[in-house]
Amino acid sequence: MTPRLLLASSFTLLISDVAFAGPPVCDPADPRLCAAPLLKGDPAPYSGQLLTTELAIQLGQKADTCDTRLKLEVAFATKLAAMDLGLERSLHRNDLDASSDREAVLLRELTAAQDTPFWREPVFLVPVSTLGGAALMVLAVWAAGQLR
């Protein structure tokens, strides 16, 4: 019986006007939402804020909504971080693949350059073809002199 009496007296303290120690402060938009400061030793046995029923219900609902919203926002932030991590990993994987492809192309070009025979190199072809052309010209002039 004592817990019920304590609960009933606490509830009465919250909604009664007798316990107001200071002037109540009300919301300008809704005058039903008021709170008044209490000090120990005033007509109330505890220090704190005395709230109207409407304000107490509204604050309780806000607190419940805040917890729910916090859980939702933490879950959203976690999913967003996981998506960012996945994106970073795929970008890193793509960079590694591109580097591997570039390395393979360069290795093929190096192998092709090393496998080219020396007689196909421009450094060898230009002087040899020039000398060959000059030799043909000299041979043509000599052959023309022999035919006369």
C-alpha positions in Angstrom: 0.0 0.0 0.0 2.9 2.4 0.7 4.3 2.3 -2.8 0.9 3.2 -4.2 0.6 6.1 -1.8 4.1 7.3 -2.7 3.2 7.1 -6.4 -0.1 8.9 -5.9 1.6 11.7 -3.9 4.4 12.1 -6.5 1.8 12.3 -9.3 -0.2 14.8 -7.2 2.9 16.9 -6.7 3.6 17.0 -10.4 0.1 18.3 -11.3 -0.9 20.4 -8.3 -0.6 24.1 -8.2 0.3 24.2 -4.5 3.9 23.1 -5.1 4.8 26.0 -7.4 7.7 27.7 -5.8 8.4 30.3 -8.5 6.3 31.8 -11.2 5.5 29.3 -14.0 7.2 29.7 -17.3 4.8 28.9 -20.2 5.3 28.3 -23.9 4.0 31.3 -25.8 2.5 29.1 -28.5 0.7 26.8 -26.1 -0.1 28.2 -22.6 -0.9 24.6 -21.3 2.8 23.7 -21.5 4.2 25.3 -18.3 7.1 24.5 -15.9 8.0 26.1 -12.6 11.3 25.8 -10.6 11.1 24.0 -7.2 13.6 24.2 -4.4 13.8 21.7 -1.5 12.1 23.2 1.5 9.4 24.8 -0.6 5.9 23.2 -0.5 7.5 20.3 -2.4 9.9 17.7 -0.9 12.3 17.7 -3.9 14.3 20.2 -6.0 13.7 20.3 -9.7 11.0 21.4 -12.2 7.3 21.0 -11.8 5.6 20.3 -15.2 2.0 20.4 -16.3 0.6 17.0 -17.4 0.7 18.1 -21.1 4.3 19.2 -21.0 5.4 16.0 -19.1 3.7 13.9 -21.7 5.2 15.9 -24.6 8.7 15.7 -23.1 8.4 12.0 -22.5 7.3 11.4 -26.1 10.2 13.6 -27.4 12.6 11.6 -25.3 11.2 8.3 -26.7 11.4 9.8 -30.2 14.9 10.9 -29.7 16.1 7.4 -28.7 14.4 5.9 -31.8 15.8 8.6 -34.0 19.2 8.1 -32.6 19.1 4.4 -33.3 17.9 5.1 -36.9 20.6 7.7 -37.5 23.3 5.4 -36.1 22.1 2.6 -38.3 22.0 4.9 -41.3 25.5 6.3 -40.6 26.8 2.7 -40.2 25.3 1.7 -43.5 26.7 4.8 -45.2 30.2 4.1 -43.8 30.0 0.5 -45.0 29.0 1.7 -48.5 31.9 4.2 -48.5 34.3 1.5 -47.4 33.0 -0.8 -50.2 33.4 2.0 -52.7 36.9 2.7 -51.5 37.8 -1.0 -51.7 36.4 -1.3 -55.3 38.3 1.9 -56.4 41.5 0.5 -54.9 40.8 -2.8 -56.7 40.2 -1.0 -60.0 43.5 1.0 -59.5 45.4 -2.3 -58.9 43.8 -3.8 -62.0 44.7 -0.8 -64.1 48.3 -0.9 -62.8 48.6 -4.6 -63.6 47.2 -3.9 -67.1 49.7 -1.1 -67.6 52.5 -3.3 -66.3 51.5 -6.1 -68.7 51.4 -3.7 -71.7 54.8 -2.2 -70.9 56.3 -5.7 -70.4 54.9 -6.8 -73.8 56.4 -3.7 -75.4 59.7 -4.3 -73.8 59.7 -7.9 -74.9 58.8 -6.9 -78.5 61.6 -4.3 -78.5 64.1 -6.8 -77.2 63.0 -9.5 -79.8 63.4 -7.2 -82.8 66.3 -8.4 -84.9 69.2 -5.9 -85.4 68.7 -5.7 -89.2 65.2 -4.3 -88.7 66.4 -1.5 -86.5 66.4 2.0 -88.1 70.0 2.5 -86.9 71.1 -0.4 -89.1 68.6 0.0 -92.0 69.3 3.6 -92.9 73.1 3.4 -93.5 72.8 0.0 -95.1 70.1 1.1 -97.5 72.0 4.3 -98.3 75.1 2.3 -99.1 73.1 -0.2 -101.1 71.5 2.5 -103.1 74.9 4.1 -103.8 76.3 0.8 -104.8 73.4 0.2 -107.2 74.0 3.7 -108.8 77.7 3.0 -109.2 76.9 -0.5 -110.7 74.4 1.1 -113.1 76.9 3.7 -114.2 79.6 1.1 -114.8 77.1 -1.2 -116.6 76.1 1.7 -118.8 79.8 2.4 -119.6 80.4 -1.2 -120.6 77.4 -1.2 -123.0 78.7 1.7 -125.1 
